Amino acid sequence: MATESTAGAQPVPVEVRGLTHRYAGSEFLALDGVSFSVTPGERLGLLGPNGAGKTTLMRLLCGYLPVQARRPDTQVRVGGFDVRGQSLEVRRRVGYLPEQVPLYGEMRVREFLTFRCQMKRVPRRIRVREAQRTAELTGLLRVMDTPIQTLSRGYRQRVGIADALLGSPPLVILDEPTVGLDPNQVQSVRAMLRDLGGGQTLIFSSHILAEVEDLCDRIVVLSKGTVVADQSVREAMASNTVSAELGMGVGDARALVDRALVGRREHVRVEVSPQGEWTLVDLHGVDADVAERIGQLACESNVPIRRLERKRRALETHFARVTGADAGGPT
């Protein structure tokens, strides 16, 4: 909950080290040695198959679940505060949307948001303005005087997001924020979340990987309670294929590629095809520096280049690979 001292504060970092969690009565670990960090203002996508531990991790970050110090290196800090010993300080700096949004259905939207401002200790003088601000951000202005229980699922989801944003908390954690929204609503919520970048640190989970591509700077992928990927979205989507269109004949293009691949030809698949006065070259199984080498050789030979790029792959492909789904693993 954001207080008068933290409302509008600067975005905060998050540090997680050696985090392990087991639910009472379970023989399996929900989280097993999870470690990652989030820099202030970063937008982090938390991904993983069902049951991977995403919701558990978010609840621990918020202080909704107690952190179990099962390892000597266990550390969970938000804005420099330890979640174990300074849980209230952490909660004051976090806006949280759980997977199942808790709402008071008999309240009107305006009443609910104002009440939540009070619960979060937003100063009395700005509560009405703050409720109005988050309602505008989430597209709720026209239903402010409508009882929540009569709203569609999508609008109830918006109310939950507005609640999480009250008081401008330095860290916003959203569990599946666009669940239940129609395509137009999804677009507007994505735009709103995109605008948070830099002003607030954002962690959110989503099964819509195109949404993560659009919104996130980095991803952390969980599988069976462990981190299987922690990288920028750009890195996750980078493939090992380089494509070029060169202003030369097929034979000359093959010769240029052979020079670029000296010492690294093994396991590289080369496809060369004529495109009128141009030649299209695709190299599969190469590092990014091969593109630089092709460009350098083409410039030295005064060969025109129409296109030279490292191709992108869909985030779905990367997700399937790191979680084992492409080998018959969890889905």
C-alpha positions in Angstrom: 0.0 0.0 0.0 1.4 3.4 -0.9 1.6 5.9 2.0 1.9 9.7 2.0 5.7 9.3 2.3 5.9 6.8 -0.6 3.2 8.0 -3.0 4.8 9.1 -6.2 8.2 7.8 -5.1 10.9 6.8 -7.5 10.8 3.2 -8.9 12.6 0.7 -6.7 14.9 -2.3 -7.4 14.0 -5.9 -6.5 16.6 -8.5 -5.4 15.8 -12.2 -5.0 18.5 -14.7 -4.0 18.2 -18.4 -3.2 14.4 -18.2 -2.7 12.9 -21.6 -1.9 9.3 -22.3 -0.8 7.4 -25.4 0.1 3.7 -25.4 0.9 2.6 -27.2 4.0 1.8 -30.8 3.3 3.4 -30.8 -0.1 6.4 -33.1 -1.0 7.4 -30.8 -3.9 9.1 -27.4 -3.8 7.0 -24.6 -5.3 10.2 -22.6 -5.7 13.7 -24.0 -5.7 16.7 -21.6 -5.3 15.1 -18.8 -7.4 17.5 -15.8 -8.0 17.0 -12.7 -10.2 17.0 -8.9 -9.9 15.0 -6.1 -11.4 16.4 -2.6 -11.9 14.4 0.5 -11.0 11.9 1.3 -13.8 12.3 -2.0 -15.6 9.4 -3.9 -16.9 9.8 -7.6 -16.2 7.7 -10.4 -17.6 7.4 -13.4 -15.4 6.7 -16.5 -17.5 6.2 -20.2 -17.0 3.8 -23.1 -17.5 0.9 -23.6 -15.1 2.3 -24.6 -11.7 5.8 -23.3 -12.4 5.7 -21.0 -9.3 4.9 -17.6 -10.8 2.0 -16.7 -8.4 3.9 -18.1 -5.4 6.8 -15.8 -6.3 4.7 -12.7 -6.6 2.9 -13.4 -3.3 6.3 -13.7 -1.6 7.5 -10.5 -3.1 4.4 -8.7 -1.8 4.6 -10.1 1.7 1.4 -12.1 1.3 3.3 -15.3 2.0 6.1 -15.6 4.5 9.6 -16.0 3.1 11.1 -19.3 4.3 14.8 -19.1 5.0 15.6 -22.6 3.8 19.1 -21.6 2.5 21.7 -19.4 4.1 21.9 -17.2 1.0 18.1 -16.5 0.9 17.4 -12.9 0.4 14.3 -11.0 -0.9 14.5 -7.2 -0.9 12.3 -4.6 -2.4 13.7 -1.0 -2.5 16.4 -2.1 -0.1 13.9 -3.5 2.5 14.0 -7.1 3.5 10.6 -8.8 2.9 11.2 -11.1 5.9 12.0 -8.5 8.6 10.4 -5.4 7.0 7.2 -6.7 5.5 5.2 -3.6 6.2 7.7 -1.3 4.6 7.7 -3.5 1.5 3.9 -3.6 1.4 3.8 0.2 1.5 5.8 0.3 -1.7 3.9 -2.4 -3.7 0.7 -2.3 -5.7 -0.5 -5.8 -6.3 -3.1 -7.3 -8.5 -3.7 -11.0 -7.6 -4.9 -13.7 -10.0 -8.3 -13.6 -8.4 -9.3 -10.0 -7.9 -10.8 -9.3 -4.4 -13.6 -6.7 -4.8 -16.6 -5.6 -2.7 -19.4 -6.2 -5.2 -22.0 -4.0 -3.4 -19.8 -0.9 -3.6 -19.8 1.4 -6.5 -16.5 1.8 -8.3 -15.9 5.3 -7.0 -16.7 4.2 -3.4 -14.4 1.2 -3.7 -11.4 3.2 -5.1 -11.8 5.9 -2.5 -12.1 3.3 0.3 -9.0 1.6 -1.0 -7.2 4.9 -0.9 -8.1 5.2 2.7 -6.8 1.7 3.4 -3.5 2.5 1.6 -3.2 5.7 3.7 -3.3 8.0 0.6 -3.6 11.5 2.1 -7.3 12.5 2.6 -6.9 15.7 0.5 -6.0 13.8 -2.6 -8.1 10.6 -2.3 -10.9 11.7 -4.7 -8.3 13.0 -7.2 -6.3 9.8 -6.9 -9.3 7.5 -7.5 -10.2 9.7 -10.5 -6.6 9.4 -11.8 -6.4 5.6 -11.8 -10.0 5.3 -13.1 -8.9 7.4 -16.1 -5.8 5.3 -16.6 -7.8 2.1 -16.7 -10.9 3.3 -18.6 -13.3 3.3 -15.7 -14.6 6.8 -15.8 -18.0 6.0 -17.3 -18.8 3.3 -14.7 -17.6 5.1 -11.6 -21.1 5.2 -10.2 -21.9 1.6 -11.1 -22.1 -1.2 -8.5 -19.1 -3.5 -9.0 -21.2 -6.7 -8.9 -23.0 -5.5 -12.1 -19.9 -5.0 -14.1 -18.6 -7.4 -16.7 -15.5 -9.6 -15.8 -13.3 -7.3 -17.9 -14.4 -4.2 -16.1 -13.9 -5.9 -12.7 -10.4 -6.7 -13.8 -9.9 -3.0 -14.6 -11.1 -2.1 -11.1 -8.4 -4.4 -9.7 -5.7 -2.8 -11.8 -6.8 0.7 -10.8 -6.6 -0.5 -7.2 -3.0 -1.7 -7.7 -2.0 1.7 -9.1 -3.5 3.8 -6.3 -0.9 6.0 -4.6 1.6 5.5 -7.4 3.5 2.6 -5.7 7.2 2.4 -6.7 6.7 -1.3 -7.6 3.6 -2.7 -9.4 3.1 -6.5 -9.5 0.3 -7.8 -11.7 -0.8 -11.4 -12.0 -2.4 -12.0 -15.4 -3.7 -8.3 -15.7 -5.5 -8.8 -19.1 -7.4 -12.0 -18.2 -11.1 -11.5 -19.1 -10.6 -8.4 -21.2 -11.9 -8.2 -24.8 -9.4 -7.4 -27.5 -10.1 -3.6 -27.4 -9.7 -3.6 -23.6 -6.5 -5.6 -23.9 -5.0 -2.9 -26.2 -5.9 -0.1 -23.9 -4.5 -1.8 -20.8 -1.3 -2.7 -22.7 -0.9 1.0 -23.6 -1.4 2.0 -20.0 1.1 -0.6 -18.7 3.6 0.6 -21.4 3.4 4.1 -20.1 4.4 2.9 -16.6 7.9 2.1 -17.9 10.5 4.1 -16.1 8.0 5.7 -13.7 7.4 2.6 -11.8 9.0 -0.8 -11.6 6.7 -3.4 -13.2 6.5 -7.2 -12.7 3.7 -9.0 -14.4 2.9 -12.5 -15.5 1.0 -13.4 -18.6 0.3 -16.4 -20.8 0.0 -14.1 -23.8 3.5 -14.0 -25.0 2.8 -11.4 -27.7 1.9 -9.1 -24.8 5.2 -9.8 -23.1 7.1 -9.0 -26.4 5.2 -5.7 -26.6 5.6 -4.6 -23.0 8.7 -6.0 -21.4 12.3 -5.1 -21.2 13.3 -8.5 -19.7 11.8 -11.9 -19.0 12.3 -14.5 -16.2 11.0 -17.9 -17.1 10.2 -20.4 -14.4 9.8 -24.1 -14.9 9.1 -26.5 -12.0 10.0 -23.8 -9.5 13.4 -23.0 -11.0 14.7 -20.2 -13.2 15.4 -21.6 -16.7 15.8 -18.2 -18.5 16.7 -14.7 -17.3 17.4 -12.4 -20.2 16.3 -9.4 -22.2 13.4 -9.8 -24.6 15.7 -8.9 -27.4 18.1 -11.7 -26.5 15.2 -14.2 -26.0 13.9 -13.4 -29.5 17.3 -13.4 -31.3 17.8 -16.4 -33.5 20.9 -18.0 -35.0 19.9 -17.1 -38.5 21.5 -14.3 -40.5 19.8 -13.1 -43.7 21.2 -10.8 -46.4 20.3 -9.5 -49.8 23.5 -8.7 -51.8 23.8 -6.9 -55.1 25.9 -9.7 -56.8 25.5 -13.0 -58.6 24.9 -16.3 -56.9 28.4 -17.6 -57.4 30.0 -14.4 -56.0 27.6 -14.4 -53.1 28.6 -18.0 -52.2 32.3 -17.0 -52.4 31.7 -14.1 -50.1 29.8 -16.2 -47.6 32.6 -18.8 -47.6 35.1 -16.1 -46.7 32.8 -14.9 -43.9 32.6 -18.4 -42.5 36.3 -19.3 -42.5 37.0 -21.5 -39.5 33.3 -21.9 -38.5 31.6 -23.6 -41.4 30.8 -26.8 -39.4 27.1 -27.1 -38.6 26.2 -24.0 -40.6 23.5 -24.4 -43.2 23.7 -21.9 -46.1 20.8 -21.2 -48.5 21.5 -19.0 -51.6 18.8 -18.0 -54.1 18.7 -15.4 -56.9 16.3 -12.5 -56.6 16.7 -10.7 -60.0 19.8 -8.6 -59.8 20.1 -9.4 -56.1 21.0 -12.7 -54.3 19.3 -13.7 -51.1 21.5 -15.5 -48.5 20.3 -17.2 -45.4 22.8 -18.7 -42.9 21.4 -20.9 -40.2 23.4 -21.8 -37.0 25.6 -18.8 -36.9 26.5 -16.2 -34.3 25.6 -12.5 -34.6 29.2 -11.5 -35.5 28.8 -13.3 -38.9 26.4 -10.6 -40.0 29.1 -8.0 -39.2 31.7 -10.0 -41.1 29.4 -10.2 -44.2 28.8 -6.5 -44.1 32.5 -5.8 -43.7 33.4 -8.0 -46.7 30.6 -6.5 -48.8 31.8 -3.0 -48.1 35.4 -3.9 -48.9 34.3 -5.3 -52.3 31.9 -2.4 -53.0 28.9 -4.8 -53.0 25.5 -3.1 -52.5 23.5 -4.5 -49.5 19.7 -4.1 -49.5 19.2 -6.0 -46.3 21.4 -7.5 -43.6 19.9 -8.7 -40.3 19.8 -11.3 -37.6 16.3 -12.7 -37.8 14.0 -12.7 -34.8 12.2 -15.7 -33.5 8.8 -15.8 -31.8 8.9 -15.7 -28.0 6.7 -18.8 -28.1 9.5 -20.7 -29.7 12.0 -19.7 -27.1 9.5 -20.4 -24.3 8.9 -23.9 -25.5 12.7 -24.6 -25.8 13.7 -23.4 -22.3 10.7 -25.0 -20.5 11.1 -28.3 -22.4 7.8 -28.2 -24.1 9.4 -28.7 -27.5 10.7 -32.0 -26.3 7.5 -33.3 -24.8 8.0 -31.5 -21.5 5.5 -29.4 -19.4 2.9 -27.3 -21.2 
